[in-house]
Amino acid sequence: MYFRSRFVFSLLSFLPLFAAAADYQPASLSLWWGAPFALILLSVALCPLFLPRIWHHHFGKIIAGWTVVFLLPFALVFGMSEVSQIVAHAVLEEYVPFILLLLALYTVSGGILVWGNLHGNPQTNTALLAIGTVLASLMGTTGAAMLLIRPLLRANDNRKHKVHVVIFFIFLVANIGGGLTPLGDPPLFLGFLKGVDFMWTVKHMMLPVVLSSVVLLTAFFFVDRYFYRQEGEVLVQDPSPDSKLKIYGKINLLLLLAVVGSVLMSGLWKPNVEYTIFGISIGLQALFRDILMVVITVLSLLLTPKQVRAGNEFNWEPMKEVGKLFLGIFITIAPVLAMLKAGEAGNFRSLIQMVHNSAGEPINAMYFWMSGMLSAFLDNAPTYLVFFNMASGDAAQLMGNMAGTLLAVSMGSVFMGALTYIGNAPNFMVKAIAEQRNVEMPTFFGYMAWSFGILVPLFIVQTVIFFW
């Protein structure tokens, strides 16, 4: 009892520190406040490569640990009220709508089973990649990748040379194909939540996505035809003979349309009704969209036969990882975004000066490459947020006279996530599934030899076309 009383007394003795908090001034924040955010990203980038067992079993604890490393000192310095505001803003305005959309897309796509087997020749493989590229913007890169990677691997299970098939699949379906709509890739949905119009993304990303897709699909066809001819004829012994494709769980196609409609509704419907929750104003349209995402998810689980999800090897592990990871990211990124919004008055002035000319105007080519290279080695969603706020943070201004800058951030974040296995969540998932099917995927740097050799020349051409 004595020790318990002493412990409570010790905790209470810290309360004056919380009460005598300093004023929260973003312009004067030290760069050290961004360290927990950077450490989360480094953990995501390096732990799966060098500490895979520890990461697999304890990634939630690692993310939570870095989050606490940010929250406790921040509370001591600036007070609990400031911390509660940061957490409420991160969770209610960004994390909840973000994770509910991913949850709905993941659940619905996991309820659609493509069963059967095709002949994995260059024409068929190119057609499957093209279909996946289109679907990526409708059901998200994760959904499209998980839907089609297994049929693609079955179609090529008698091929000797098939590593390139998976690599181009990562380029197109797991990344570039998702660039057409806010549904396609997490960075663009974050932009949508920040006020970027749904149709602005469709209109301005159309040409870059189509151009990239056509170039890569054409290149893939000739590469695949070369390897196909190297084999003489595709091997006679086919572990899974050709059979007509069938689609099961078709009710989820309607639910997918419901997801699209819900997002469009939240962008077009402006009832001018807001609710205040923990000091955060939430629009009626956003609240209604989030409720619809939950309803759609539940309906998909109830209406999809268990055999369909079993055929897709559906499980919740990817969603658990994404859910824990992004909760930590959205909380710890708060001081980084605040410093960026402070502009040259804040401690990111040197970084801001690198991507702006002497007149203070953005250098769009620099925005494209810097947002892209950071997306490749960290994660494209938080990278998008960083550069979105560095450019202006005001969606109306970015869609107006700074449209080129917003396009640069959007293209860089989405496209260059394909440069490494860790640039976008589906990349590593596709690699893991391919290796389970006995495809000897390249190492981390081996994959980069493919991606840099093929994609960087394409990105240089895009720089000249769109940002020169």
C-alpha positions in Angstrom: 0.0 0.0 0.0 2.9 2.3 0.9 4.6 1.8 -2.5 1.3 2.2 -4.4 0.8 5.6 -2.6 4.3 6.7 -3.4 3.8 5.7 -7.1 0.5 7.7 -7.3 2.2 10.7 -5.6 5.1 10.5 -8.1 2.7 10.6 -11.0 0.8 13.5 -9.5 4.1 15.4 -9.1 4.4 15.6 -12.9 1.1 17.5 -13.2 2.6 20.9 -12.8 4.8 20.2 -15.8 1.7 19.6 -17.9 0.0 22.7 -16.4 3.0 25.0 -17.0 3.2 24.1 -20.7 4.9 26.3 -23.3 3.1 28.0 -26.1 2.7 25.9 -29.2 4.4 27.8 -32.0 4.9 25.7 -35.2 7.5 28.2 -36.6 9.8 27.7 -33.6 9.4 23.9 -33.4 12.7 22.0 -33.4 13.4 19.4 -36.1 13.8 16.9 -33.3 10.0 16.7 -33.0 10.0 15.0 -36.4 12.4 12.3 -35.2 9.6 9.8 -34.1 7.9 10.1 -37.5 11.2 9.5 -39.3 12.0 6.5 -37.0 8.6 5.0 -37.8 9.3 5.3 -41.6 12.9 3.9 -41.1 11.4 1.0 -39.1 9.0 0.2 -41.9 11.8 0.4 -44.5 14.5 -1.5 -42.7 12.9 -3.9 -40.2 11.2 -6.2 -42.7 14.6 -6.6 -44.5 16.9 -7.0 -41.6 14.7 -8.0 -38.7 11.8 -9.8 -40.4 10.9 -12.1 -37.5 10.9 -9.4 -34.9 9.0 -7.0 -37.2 6.3 -9.7 -38.1 5.6 -10.4 -34.4 6.0 -7.0 -32.8 5.5 -4.3 -35.5 2.5 -2.9 -33.6 4.6 -2.5 -30.4 7.4 -0.9 -32.4 5.0 1.7 -34.0 3.3 2.3 -30.6 6.7 2.8 -29.0 7.8 5.5 -31.4 4.3 7.2 -31.1 4.7 7.3 -27.3 8.3 8.7 -27.7 6.6 11.6 -29.5 3.5 12.1 -27.3 5.0 12.0 -23.8 7.7 14.7 -24.3 5.2 16.8 -26.4 2.7 16.6 -23.5 5.4 17.6 -21.0 6.5 20.6 -23.1 3.2 21.9 -24.6 0.5 20.4 -22.4 -2.1 17.7 -22.6 -4.7 19.9 -24.3 -2.4 20.4 -27.3 -1.7 16.7 -27.4 -5.4 15.8 -27.3 -6.0 18.2 -30.2 -3.3 16.7 -32.3 -4.5 13.1 -31.6 -8.2 14.1 -32.2 -7.3 15.8 -35.5 -5.1 13.0 -36.7 -7.7 10.3 -35.8 -11.0 11.9 -36.7 -10.1 14.0 -39.8 -7.4 11.8 -41.4 -7.0 8.3 -40.0 -10.7 7.2 -39.6 -11.8 8.1 -43.2 -8.5 6.8 -44.6 -8.6 3.4 -42.9 -12.3 2.9 -43.5 -11.9 3.3 -47.2 -9.0 0.9 -47.2 -11.0 -1.5 -45.1 -14.0 -1.4 -47.5 -11.9 -1.8 -50.6 -9.8 -4.6 -49.0 -12.9 -6.5 -47.8 -14.9 -6.1 -51.1 -11.9 -7.1 -53.3 -11.2 -10.1 -51.1 -14.8 -11.2 -51.8 -14.3 -11.4 -55.6 -12.7 -14.6 -56.7 -11.3 -15.1 -60.2 -11.0 -18.9 -60.7 -9.7 -20.8 -63.7 -6.6 -20.8 -65.7 -5.4 -19.1 -68.9 -2.4 -19.8 -71.2 0.4 -17.5 -70.1 1.6 -16.2 -73.4 2.6 -12.6 -74.2 -0.8 -11.6 -75.4 -2.7 -13.1 -72.4 -0.2 -11.7 -69.9 -0.4 -8.2 -71.4 -4.2 -8.3 -71.4 -4.2 -9.3 -67.7 -1.8 -6.5 -66.8 -3.9 -4.0 -68.7 -7.1 -5.2 -66.9 -5.3 -4.9 -63.5 -4.0 -1.4 -64.4 -7.6 -0.2 -65.0 -9.0 -2.0 -61.9 -6.3 -0.4 -59.7 -8.0 3.0 -60.0 -11.4 1.6 -59.3 -10.7 -0.8 -56.4 -7.3 0.4 -55.1 -3.9 -0.9 -55.9 -4.0 -3.4 -53.0 -7.4 -4.7 -54.0 -6.5 -5.1 -57.7 -3.2 -6.6 -56.9 -4.6 -9.2 -54.5 -7.4 -10.0 -57.0 -5.2 -10.7 -60.0 -1.8 -11.8 -58.8 -2.9 -15.4 -58.2 -4.7 -15.9 -61.6 -1.6 -14.4 -63.3 0.8 -16.8 -61.5 -1.5 -19.8 -62.3 -1.5 -18.7 -66.0 2.3 -18.8 -66.0 3.0 -21.7 -63.7 4.5 -23.8 -66.5 6.8 -20.9 -67.7 10.5 -21.0 -66.9 11.0 -17.2 -67.2 8.3 -15.4 -65.2 10.0 -13.1 -62.8 9.6 -10.2 -65.2 5.8 -10.8 -65.3 5.6 -10.2 -61.5 7.9 -7.2 -61.7 5.8 -5.4 -64.4 2.7 -6.4 -62.4 4.1 -4.4 -59.4 5.0 -1.5 -61.7 1.5 -1.3 -63.3 -1.1 -2.8 -61.0 0.4 -2.2 -57.6 1.4 1.4 -58.4 0.9 3.4 -61.6 -2.5 2.0 -62.4 -3.8 3.5 -59.1 -3.0 7.1 -60.2 -6.2 7.9 -61.9 -8.6 8.4 -59.0 -8.5 9.1 -55.2 -9.7 5.5 -54.8 -6.6 4.1 -56.5 -3.8 4.9 -54.2 -3.6 6.2 -50.5 -1.7 9.4 -51.3 -4.5 10.6 -53.7 -7.2 9.8 -51.2 -5.3 11.8 -48.6 -5.3 14.7 -51.1 -9.1 14.2 -51.6 -9.6 14.4 -47.8 -7.6 17.6 -47.9 -9.9 19.1 -50.4 -8.6 18.1 -53.9 -11.6 17.4 -56.1 -12.2 13.8 -57.2 -12.5 14.9 -60.9 -9.4 17.1 -60.7 -7.4 14.0 -60.1 -9.1 12.1 -62.9 -8.6 15.0 -65.4 -5.0 15.9 -64.6 -3.6 12.4 -63.9 -5.3 10.8 -67.0 -2.5 11.7 -69.5 0.4 10.7 -67.2 -1.2 7.4 -66.2 -2.2 6.5 -69.8 1.2 7.4 -71.2 3.0 5.4 -68.5 0.7 2.4 -68.9 1.0 2.3 -72.6 4.8 2.6 -72.6 5.1 -0.1 -69.9 2.6 -2.5 -71.4 4.3 -2.2 -74.8 7.7 -2.8 -73.2 6.3 -5.8 -71.2 4.9 -7.4 -74.4 8.2 -7.4 -76.1 10.1 -8.5 -73.0 7.7 -11.3 -72.4 7.7 -12.3 -76.1 11.5 -12.5 -75.9 11.5 -14.8 -72.9 8.6 -16.8 -74.3 10.6 -17.5 -77.5 13.7 -18.3 -75.4 11.7 -21.2 -74.0 11.1 -22.6 -77.5 7.5 -23.5 -76.7 5.9 -23.1 -73.3 6.5 -26.3 -71.3 4.1 -29.2 -72.2 3.6 -30.2 -68.6 1.2 -27.6 -67.2 0.5 -28.0 -63.4 -2.9 -26.2 -64.0 -4.4 -26.9 -67.4 -6.2 -24.1 -69.2 -9.8 -23.6 -68.2 -12.4 -20.9 -68.6 -12.2 -18.1 -66.0 -15.2 -17.7 -63.7 -16.0 -15.0 -61.2 -17.4 -15.8 -57.8 -18.7 -13.3 -55.3 -20.3 -11.1 -57.9 -22.3 -9.2 -55.3 -19.1 -7.5 -54.3 -19.0 -5.9 -57.8 -22.1 -4.0 -56.8 -20.6 -3.2 -53.4 -17.5 -1.8 -55.2 -19.7 0.6 -57.1 -21.2 1.6 -53.7 -17.8 2.4 -52.5 -17.1 4.6 -55.5 -20.5 6.3 -55.2 -19.9 7.0 -51.5 -16.6 8.7 -52.2 -18.1 10.7 -55.1 -21.0 11.7 -52.9 -18.8 13.1 -50.1 -17.0 15.2 -52.7 -20.0 16.5 -54.5 -22.7 16.9 -51.8 -22.2 20.0 -49.7 -25.0 20.2 -47.1 -23.1 22.8 -45.0 -23.9 20.8 -41.9 -21.1 20.1 -39.4 -20.8 18.2 -36.1 -18.2 19.0 -33.5 -16.5 15.9 -32.0 -13.7 16.4 -29.5 -13.3 19.9 -30.8 -13.0 18.8 -34.4 -15.6 19.8 -37.0 -16.8 16.9 -39.2 -19.0 17.6 -42.2 -22.2 15.6 -42.6 -21.1 14.3 -46.0 -17.9 12.9 -44.5 -19.7 11.3 -41.6 -22.2 9.8 -43.9 -19.4 8.5 -46.2 -17.6 6.8 -43.3 -20.8 5.2 -42.0 -21.5 3.8 -45.5 -18.0 2.4 -45.6 -18.7 0.4 -42.5 -22.1 -0.8 -43.8 -20.5 -1.9 -47.1 -17.8 -3.8 -45.3 -20.3 -5.6 -43.1 -22.5 -6.4 -46.1 -19.6 -7.8 -48.0 -18.7 -10.1 -45.0 -22.3 -11.3 -44.6 -23.1 -11.8 -48.3 -19.9 -13.4 -49.6 -19.7 -17.2 -49.3 -16.8 -18.4 -47.1 -15.5 -20.6 -49.9 -14.9 -17.5 -52.0 -12.7 -15.8 -49.3 -10.9 -19.1 -48.7 -10.1 -19.3 -52.5 -8.5 -15.9 -52.2 -6.6 -16.9 -49.1 -8.2 -13.9 -47.5 -7.1 -12.8 -44.0 -6.9 -9.7 -41.9 -3.1 -9.5 -41.4 -2.4 -6.9 -44.0 -5.2 -4.6 -42.7 -3.9 -5.0 -39.1 -0.5 -4.0 -40.2 -1.7 -1.0 -42.2 -4.1 0.0 -39.4 -1.4 0.1 -36.7 1.2 1.6 -39.0 -0.9 4.6 -40.2 -2.3 5.4 -36.8 1.3 6.0 -35.6 2.2 7.9 -38.9 -0.8 10.2 -38.7 -0.1 11.2 -35.1 3.7 11.6 -35.3 3.6 13.5 -38.7 1.7 16.4 -37.0 4.7 18.5 -36.0 6.3 17.9 -39.4 3.3 19.2 -41.2 3.1 22.1 -38.8 6.7 23.1 -39.5 6.1 22.8 -43.3 3.0 25.0 -43.1 5.2 27.6 -41.3 7.2 27.9 -44.5 10.5 29.6 -44.5 9.8 30.9 -41.0 10.1 27.3 -39.7 13.0 24.9 -39.5 12.4 23.3 -42.9 13.4 26.4 -44.6 16.5 24.8 -46.3 14.3 22.0 -47.7 11.7 24.4 -48.9 14.4 26.5 -50.6 15.6 23.5 -52.5 12.3 23.0 -54.3 11.7 26.8 -54.9 13.5 29.3 -57.0 14.9 32.6 -55.8 11.4 34.2 -56.3 9.8 31.7 -54.1 8.1 29.9 -56.9 7.9 26.1 -56.8 10.3 24.1 -59.1 7.9 21.4 -60.2 10.5 19.0 -61.5 12.1 19.1 -58.1 8.8 18.4 -56.4 8.3 15.4 -58.8 11.7 13.8 -58.1 11.9 14.6 -54.4 8.4 13.4 -53.5 9.0 10.4 -55.8 12.4 9.3 -54.4 11.2 9.7 -50.8 8.1 7.6 -51.7 10.3 4.9 -53.1 12.3 4.5 -49.9 9.8 5.5 -47.2 6.1 5.3 -47.9 4.1 7.2 -50.5 1.1 8.3 -48.4 3.0 10.3 -45.7 5.4 11.6 -48.3 2.5 13.0 -50.3 1.3 14.8 -47.2 4.7 16.3 -46.5 5.1 17.7 -50.0 1.4 18.8 -50.3 1.9 20.9 -47.2 5.4 22.1 -48.3 3.8 23.4 -51.6 1.0 25.2 -49.9 -1.4 23.0 -47.9 -4.3 24.8 -49.5 -6.1 22.5 -51.9 -7.9 25.4 -53.7 -4.6 27.2 -54.4 -2.9 23.9 -55.5 -5.8 23.1 -57.9 -5.6 26.6 -59.3 -2.4 28.5 -60.1 -0.3 25.7 -58.6 -1.8 22.8 -60.5 1.5 21.8 -61.9 3.0 21.5 -58.5 0.1 19.3 -57.2 0.5 17.2 -60.4 4.2 16.8 -59.6 3.5 15.7 -56.0 0.7 13.3 -57.2 2.8 11.7 -59.9 5.9 11.4 -57.9 4.2 9.9 -54.9 2.2 7.4 -56.9 4.6 6.4 -59.7 7.9 6.2 -57.9 6.4 4.0 -55.2 7.2 1.3 -57.8 11.0 1.8 -57.5 11.4 -0.5 -54.5 9.6 -3.2 -52.7 8.9 -0.9 -49.8 7.5 2.1 -51.8 3.9 0.9 -51.6 2.2 -1.7 -49.5 1.1 -4.0 -52.3 4.7 -4.4 -53.6 5.8 -6.5 -50.8 2.6 -8.4 -50.6 2.9 -9.4 -54.3 6.5 -10.4 -53.8 5.5 -12.6 -50.9 2.7 -14.3 -52.8 5.0 -14.9 -55.8 7.6 -16.5 -53.6 5.0 -18.8 -52.0 4.3 -20.0 -55.6 8.0 -20.8 -56.1 8.9 -17.7 -58.2 12.4 -16.7 -57.3 12.0 -13.0 -56.9 15.0 -10.7 -57.0 16.6 -9.4 -53.8 15.8 -5.8 -52.7 18.7 -4.4 -54.8 18.1 -6.9 -57.6 14.5 -5.5 -58.0 15.9 -2.0 -58.0 18.1 -2.9 -60.9 14.9 -3.8 -62.9 12.9 -0.8 -61.6 15.6 1.9 -62.1 16.6 0.5 -65.5 13.0 0.6 -66.8 11.2 3.3 -64.9 13.8 6.0 -64.4 14.1 6.7 -68.2 10.3 6.9 -68.3 10.3 9.3 -65.4 13.0 11.5 -67.1 10.8 11.7 -70.2 7.8 12.6 -68.1 9.8 15.4 -66.4 10.5 16.8 -69.9 6.9 16.5 -71.0 5.1 17.8 -67.9 7.5 19.9 -65.8 10.2 21.4 -68.1 
